[in-house]
Amino acid sequence: MSETPGSDDQTRAGFVAVIGAPNAGKSTLVNRLVGAKVSIVTHKVQTTRARVLGVALHGASQIALIDTPGIFQPKRRLDRAMVSAAWSGADDADAVLLLIDAVGGLDDEVRAILDGLADHGYGAGRRQAVLALNKTDAIKPPVLLKLADELNATGLFSEIFMISALKGDGVADLAARLAALMPEGPWLYPEDQLSDMPQRLLAAEVVREKLYLNVHQEVPYALTVETESWESTKDGGARVEAVIYVERESQRSIILGKGGQRIKRIGQAAREELQEMFEHPVHLFLFVKVRDRWQDDPERYRMWNLDFNV
């Protein structure tokens, strides 16, 4: 969703924090608004760990979208750090966009987020957020209108948009509104920059996405991926070595698969996507190692810009 401003247009630029419960569709929406993949997407909850910045252009406005981790009831240190990062992103942004899965409706997670918005100074007569009801193509209109009325009655929102982040329905109108909310001023990033995520971290995230899509049950939440080396190659590409850390030897065996077939499949899928994203050859080498209690390692949190001491 990229448009170039005319010479007479007053440029605008600012930050929009995209918040919501896990699996509301935040990463899908950010990717749709940016017009390129900057945040990984899977069917599993709590996929996004770090705050991912995607840069969208709409007319004379540059919208820096912060794809925050999903807000949920935290149980572990990593959970607490992720939820804290989401609310921190909301507090620091020029505008807040709450995305709600319309099919799920007003469940306990959504109600907790509404309470959180009120606690953070949102409400009638104060600052208000923008609300987008997602997956509206999968819900009957009377049910959708009732949900919208209930949410509107909270006084937390300045307007409500009905969208499908996956199909793109209603996203153009939402983008126009977010663009208008950005403060006047010069653009914050070069016109061709889509994200602030370093290539090494993006490579690790793409590998993690493919892992989430290929392993099941508790394993995805017990693993992390780090890019250990990135070297230029003679063919104009890159030689990338990434390590998948798990907590137990049994998890390592699951990721490797019989005869190493699963890790081979994961590596091939990640390599193909990275080559498409970077537009040059990628020679990807994956290793699986056991690191007990990696979730209590401060270095992991620093890498994701999360607060270890929450």
C-alpha positions as CSV (number, residue, x, y, z in Angstrom):
1,M,0.0,0.0,0.0
2,S,2.6,2.5,-1.2
3,E,1.9,5.9,-2.7
4,T,4.4,8.7,-3.4
5,P,3.5,12.2,-2.3
6,G,3.2,15.1,-4.7
7,S,5.5,18.1,-4.5
8,D,2.8,20.3,-2.9
9,D,1.7,17.7,-0.3
10,Q,2.5,18.3,3.4
11,T,4.4,15.2,4.6
12,R,3.3,13.4,7.7
13,A,5.1,10.7,9.7
14,G,4.5,8.9,12.9
15,F,4.1,5.6,14.7
16,V,1.1,3.3,15.0
17,A,1.1,0.6,17.6
18,V,-0.9,-2.4,16.4
19,I,-2.1,-4.3,19.5
20,G,-4.5,-7.2,20.1
21,A,-4.8,-10.7,21.5
22,P,-2.6,-13.5,20.1
23,N,-3.8,-14.6,16.6
24,A,-6.0,-11.6,16.0
25,G,-4.2,-11.1,12.7
26,K,-1.8,-8.3,13.6
27,S,1.2,-9.5,11.6
28,T,-1.1,-10.3,8.6
29,L,-2.5,-6.7,8.7
30,V,1.0,-5.1,9.1
31,N,2.3,-7.1,6.1
32,R,-0.8,-6.0,4.1
33,L,-0.4,-2.3,5.0
34,V,3.3,-2.4,4.2
35,G,2.8,-4.3,1.0
36,A,5.5,-6.8,1.8
37,K,6.3,-9.4,4.4
38,V,8.0,-7.8,7.4
39,S,6.5,-9.9,10.2
40,I,6.2,-13.7,10.4
41,V,2.7,-15.2,10.3
42,T,1.6,-18.7,11.5
43,H,-1.6,-20.2,12.7
44,K,-0.2,-20.6,16.2
45,V,-0.7,-18.0,19.0
46,Q,2.1,-15.9,20.4
47,T,4.2,-16.1,17.2
48,T,5.5,-12.5,17.4
49,R,8.0,-12.1,20.2
50,A,9.8,-8.8,19.3
51,R,8.3,-5.5,18.3
52,V,8.5,-5.5,14.6
53,L,8.5,-2.2,12.7
54,G,7.0,-2.1,9.2
55,V,6.9,1.1,7.2
56,A,3.8,1.9,5.1
57,L,3.4,4.8,2.7
58,H,0.0,6.4,2.0
59,G,-0.1,9.6,0.0
60,A,2.1,12.1,1.8
61,S,2.1,10.1,5.0
62,Q,4.7,7.6,6.2
63,I,3.2,5.2,8.8
64,A,5.6,3.3,11.0
65,L,3.6,0.3,12.1
66,I,4.7,-1.5,15.3
67,D,3.6,-5.1,15.2
68,T,3.6,-5.8,19.0
69,P,3.5,-9.2,20.7
70,G,0.0,-10.4,21.5
71,I,-1.5,-9.3,24.8
72,F,-2.5,-12.3,27.0
73,Q,-2.3,-13.4,30.6
74,P,1.4,-14.0,31.1
75,K,2.7,-17.1,32.9
76,R,6.5,-17.1,32.2
77,R,9.2,-14.5,32.2
78,L,9.1,-14.3,28.4
79,D,5.3,-13.9,28.4
80,R,5.6,-11.0,30.8
81,A,8.3,-9.3,28.7
82,M,6.2,-9.7,25.5
83,V,3.1,-8.2,27.1
84,S,5.1,-5.4,28.6
85,A,6.6,-4.6,25.2
86,A,3.1,-4.5,23.7
87,W,1.9,-1.9,26.2
88,S,5.1,0.0,26.0
89,G,4.7,0.3,22.2
90,A,1.1,1.6,22.7
91,D,2.3,4.2,25.2
92,D,5.0,5.5,22.9
93,A,3.0,5.6,19.7
94,D,1.3,8.5,18.0
95,A,-1.8,6.3,17.5
96,V,-3.0,2.9,18.7
97,L,-4.8,0.4,16.5
98,L,-6.6,-2.4,18.4
99,L,-7.3,-5.4,16.2
100,I,-10.0,-7.8,17.3
101,D,-10.9,-11.1,15.8
102,A,-14.6,-10.6,15.2
103,V,-15.2,-14.3,15.1
104,G,-13.9,-14.7,18.6
105,G,-15.8,-11.7,19.8
106,L,-15.6,-10.3,23.3
107,D,-13.7,-13.1,25.0
108,D,-11.7,-12.8,28.3
109,E,-8.5,-11.8,26.5
110,V,-10.2,-9.0,24.6
111,R,-12.0,-7.7,27.8
112,A,-8.6,-7.7,29.5
113,I,-7.2,-5.5,26.7
114,L,-10.1,-3.1,26.9
115,D,-9.5,-2.8,30.7
116,G,-5.8,-2.2,29.9
117,L,-6.6,0.6,27.5
118,A,-8.7,2.3,30.1
119,D,-5.8,1.9,32.6
120,H,-3.5,3.5,30.1
121,G,-5.6,6.6,29.8
122,Y,-8.0,5.8,26.9
123,G,-11.7,6.5,27.0
124,A,-14.3,9.1,26.2
125,G,-13.1,12.7,26.7
126,R,-9.5,11.4,26.7
127,R,-7.2,9.8,24.1
128,Q,-9.0,7.3,21.9
129,A,-7.7,4.3,19.9
130,V,-8.8,3.1,16.5
131,L,-10.5,-0.2,16.4
132,A,-10.4,-2.7,13.5
133,L,-12.7,-5.7,13.6
134,N,-10.9,-8.4,11.6
135,K,-12.2,-11.5,9.8
136,T,-15.5,-9.8,9.3
137,D,-16.1,-11.8,6.1
138,A,-16.5,-14.9,8.4
139,I,-19.3,-13.6,10.6
140,K,-23.0,-12.8,10.1
141,P,-23.8,-9.1,9.8
142,P,-26.2,-9.0,12.8
143,V,-23.6,-10.6,15.1
144,L,-21.0,-8.2,13.7
145,L,-23.1,-5.1,14.3
146,K,-24.0,-6.2,17.8
147,L,-20.3,-6.6,18.6
148,A,-19.4,-3.2,17.1
149,D,-22.1,-1.6,19.2
150,E,-20.8,-3.1,22.4
151,L,-17.3,-2.0,21.6
152,N,-18.4,1.5,20.6
153,A,-20.2,1.8,23.9
154,T,-16.9,1.5,25.8
155,G,-15.9,5.0,24.7
156,L,-12.4,3.8,24.0
157,F,-12.4,4.2,20.2
158,S,-12.6,7.2,17.9
159,E,-13.8,5.0,15.0
160,I,-14.4,1.4,14.0
161,F,-13.3,-0.3,10.8
162,M,-14.6,-3.6,9.4
163,I,-11.7,-5.4,7.6
164,S,-10.3,-8.7,6.4
165,A,-6.5,-8.4,6.8
166,L,-6.1,-11.7,4.9
167,K,-8.2,-10.6,1.9
168,G,-7.6,-6.9,2.1
169,D,-11.2,-5.9,2.5
170,G,-11.6,-2.5,4.2
171,V,-7.8,-2.1,4.6
172,A,-7.5,0.9,2.3
173,D,-10.0,2.9,4.3
174,L,-8.1,2.0,7.5
175,A,-4.8,3.0,6.0
176,A,-6.2,6.4,4.9
177,R,-7.4,7.1,8.5
178,L,-4.1,6.1,10.0
179,A,-2.3,8.3,7.5
180,A,-4.4,11.3,8.6
181,L,-3.6,10.7,12.2
182,M,0.2,11.0,11.6
183,P,1.7,14.3,12.8
184,E,3.0,16.8,10.2
185,G,6.7,16.5,9.6
186,P,9.4,14.9,7.4
187,W,9.5,11.2,6.8
188,L,11.4,9.2,9.4
189,Y,12.8,6.5,7.0
190,P,14.0,6.4,3.4
191,E,11.1,5.9,0.9
192,D,12.3,2.4,0.0
193,Q,12.8,1.1,3.5
194,L,10.1,-1.4,4.6
195,S,11.4,-2.4,8.0
196,D,14.0,-1.6,10.7
197,M,14.6,-5.3,11.4
198,P,18.3,-6.3,10.7
199,Q,18.8,-9.0,8.1
200,R,20.3,-11.4,10.6
201,L,17.2,-11.1,12.9
202,L,14.8,-11.4,9.9
203,A,16.6,-14.6,8.8
204,A,16.2,-16.1,12.2
205,E,12.5,-15.1,12.3
206,V,11.8,-16.7,8.9
207,V,13.4,-19.9,10.1
208,R,11.3,-19.7,13.3
209,E,8.1,-19.3,11.2
210,K,8.9,-22.4,9.1
211,L,9.5,-24.3,12.4
212,Y,6.2,-23.2,13.8
213,L,4.5,-24.5,10.6
214,N,6.2,-27.8,10.7
215,V,6.3,-28.8,14.4
216,H,3.4,-29.1,16.8
217,Q,2.2,-29.2,20.4
218,E,4.6,-27.6,22.9
219,V,7.7,-27.6,20.7
220,P,7.4,-24.1,19.1
221,Y,7.2,-22.4,22.4
222,A,10.3,-24.2,23.6
223,L,12.5,-23.1,20.7
224,T,14.4,-20.0,19.6
225,V,16.5,-19.3,16.5
226,E,19.7,-17.2,16.3
227,T,21.7,-16.3,13.2
228,E,25.3,-17.0,14.2
229,S,27.0,-15.9,11.0
230,W,26.3,-14.0,7.8
231,E,29.0,-13.9,5.1
232,S,28.9,-12.5,1.5
233,T,29.5,-15.1,-1.2
234,K,31.1,-14.8,-4.7
235,D,27.7,-15.3,-6.4
236,G,26.4,-12.1,-4.8
237,G,24.5,-13.8,-2.1
238,A,25.0,-14.8,1.5
239,R,26.1,-17.8,3.5
240,V,23.9,-17.9,6.6
241,E,24.4,-20.2,9.6
242,A,21.5,-20.3,12.1
243,V,21.1,-22.3,15.3
244,I,17.8,-23.6,16.6
245,Y,17.9,-23.8,20.4
246,V,15.5,-26.1,22.2
247,E,15.2,-27.0,25.9
248,R,15.4,-30.9,25.7
249,E,17.0,-33.5,23.6
250,S,13.6,-35.0,22.8
251,Q,12.6,-31.7,21.1
252,R,15.8,-31.7,19.1
253,S,14.9,-35.1,17.7
254,I,11.4,-33.9,16.8
255,I,12.9,-30.9,14.8
256,L,15.4,-33.1,13.0
257,G,12.8,-35.6,12.0
258,K,13.4,-39.1,10.7
259,G,16.7,-39.2,8.9
260,G,16.9,-35.4,9.2
261,Q,14.0,-35.0,6.7
262,R,12.1,-32.4,8.8
263,I,15.0,-30.0,9.3
264,K,15.8,-30.3,5.6
265,R,12.3,-29.4,4.6
266,I,12.3,-26.4,7.1
267,G,15.6,-25.2,5.7
268,Q,14.5,-25.4,2.1
269,A,11.3,-23.4,2.8
270,A,13.2,-20.8,4.8
271,R,15.9,-20.5,2.1
272,E,13.4,-20.0,-0.7
273,E,11.6,-17.3,1.2
274,L,14.8,-15.5,2.2
275,Q,16.0,-15.5,-1.4
276,E,12.7,-13.9,-2.5
277,M,12.9,-11.3,0.3
278,F,16.5,-10.3,-0.2
279,E,16.5,-10.8,-4.0
280,H,19.9,-12.7,-4.0
281,P,21.1,-16.2,-3.4
282,V,21.0,-17.5,0.2
283,H,23.0,-20.5,1.3
284,L,21.3,-21.5,4.6
285,F,22.8,-23.9,7.1
286,L,20.7,-24.9,10.1
287,F,21.9,-26.5,13.4
288,V,19.8,-27.8,16.3
289,K,21.3,-27.5,19.8
290,V,19.9,-28.1,23.3
291,R,20.2,-25.1,25.7
292,D,18.3,-25.6,28.9
293,R,16.4,-22.6,30.2
294,W,17.3,-20.3,27.3
295,Q,14.2,-18.3,28.2
296,D,16.1,-17.1,31.3
297,D,19.1,-15.8,29.3
298,P,19.2,-12.0,29.4
299,E,21.0,-12.0,26.0
300,R,17.9,-13.4,24.2
301,Y,15.8,-10.5,25.6
302,R,18.3,-7.9,24.5
303,M,18.3,-9.3,21.0
304,W,14.5,-8.9,20.8
305,N,14.4,-5.5,22.6
306,L,12.5,-7.0,25.5
307,D,12.9,-6.2,29.1
308,F,14.4,-9.1,31.0
309,N,13.5,-7.6,34.4
310,V,9.8,-7.3,34.0
